[in-house]
């Protein structure tokens, strides 16, 4: 495949990924939809300035256009029963999303804290940042010298180097969806 073939195929894929028709992209970019069609069919080899004008309609830079990995090589969907539980405590479940994804720069967890669950007297500390939202139940979260009880709908976001601890003092299971970057597992 020659390099100009890549441009047509790439433009078609990018346009579809962004959910745009040829007509909509042409309208946004200020070109005719015939021009988009000819490029996608590799019947014309567009100039850099033409590509830039079209990409401004997405919007996307030329660098992104040529470097974006358009074909996902890893899994992108995960079923609950496929998620590994990385918690070491029987009262805590931390299901990790995308464990085997290459180059993972974020860690997403689906966490469950049974009543009485506690991440331990020794406060947790690791590099990066983390945040989450309580989906149901409540949790007592200590971050540094701050202690707060959070309920469904409440969230948190902090520098993970601050000592932190999660305790479920409630009578029902607490469910949290959280993320931290970089991954610590």
ChimeraX attribute file (.defattr): number of C-alpha atoms within 10 A of each C-alpha:
attribute: neighborCount
match mode: 1-to-1
recipient: residues
	/A:1	5
	/A:2	6
	/A:3	8
	/A:4	16
	/A:5	16
	/A:6	14
	/A:7	20
	/A:8	22
	/A:9	15
	/A:10	18
	/A:11	21
	/A:12	19
	/A:13	15
	/A:14	18
	/A:15	19
	/A:16	12
	/A:17	10
	/A:18	11
	/A:19	12
	/A:20	15
	/A:21	14
	/A:22	18
	/A:23	15
	/A:24	15
	/A:25	23
	/A:26	21
	/A:27	14
	/A:28	16
	/A:29	21
	/A:30	13
	/A:31	16
	/A:32	13
	/A:33	17
	/A:34	12
	/A:35	17
	/A:36	25
	/A:37	18
	/A:38	14
	/A:39	22
	/A:40	23
	/A:41	16
	/A:42	16
	/A:43	13
	/A:44	15
	/A:45	17
	/A:46	17
	/A:47	9
	/A:48	10
	/A:49	10
	/A:50	14
	/A:51	19
	/A:52	18
	/A:53	20
	/A:54	23
	/A:55	21
	/A:56	16
	/A:57	16
	/A:58	18
	/A:59	14
	/A:60	14
	/A:61	14
	/A:62	17
	/A:63	9
	/A:64	10
	/A:65	17
	/A:66	13
	/A:67	9
	/A:68	11
	/A:69	9
	/A:70	12
	/A:71	7
	/A:72	7
	/A:73	9
	/A:74	10
	/A:75	10
	/A:76	9
	/A:77	7
	/A:78	10
	/A:79	7
	/A:80	10
	/A:81	8
	/A:82	11
	/A:83	16
	/A:84	14
	/A:85	16
	/A:86	14
	/A:87	15
	/A:88	10
	/A:89	13
	/A:90	9
	/A:91	16
	/A:92	22
	/A:93	20
	/A:94	22
	/A:95	21
	/A:96	22
	/A:97	22
	/A:98	20
	/A:99	14
	/A:100	10
	/A:101	12
	/A:102	10
	/A:103	6
	/A:104	12
	/A:105	11
	/A:106	17
	/A:107	18
	/A:108	20
	/A:109	21
	/A:110	19
	/A:111	21
	/A:112	23
	/A:113	27
	/A:114	20
	/A:115	19
	/A:116	14
	/A:117	21
	/A:118	18
	/A:119	18
	/A:120	12
	/A:121	9
	/A:122	9
	/A:123	14
	/A:124	15
	/A:125	14
	/A:126	16
	/A:127	14
	/A:128	16
	/A:129	17
	/A:130	21
	/A:131	17
	/A:132	20
	/A:133	18
	/A:134	21
	/A:135	18
	/A:136	17
	/A:137	21
	/A:138	25
	/A:139	27
	/A:140	17
	/A:141	17
	/A:142	17
	/A:143	22
	/A:144	13
	/A:145	8
	/A:146	8
	/A:147	13
	/A:148	11
	/A:149	15
	/A:150	19
	/A:151	18
	/A:152	15
	/A:153	13
	/A:154	15
	/A:155	15
	/A:156	14
	/A:157	14
	/A:158	14
	/A:159	17
	/A:160	19
	/A:161	15
	/A:162	18
	/A:163	15
	/A:164	23
	/A:165	20
	/A:166	20
	/A:167	20
	/A:168	25
	/A:169	18
	/A:170	17
	/A:171	11
	/A:172	14
	/A:173	20
	/A:174	25
	/A:175	22
	/A:176	26
	/A:177	17
	/A:178	20
	/A:179	20
	/A:180	22
	/A:181	17
	/A:182	15
	/A:183	17
	/A:184	11
	/A:185	7
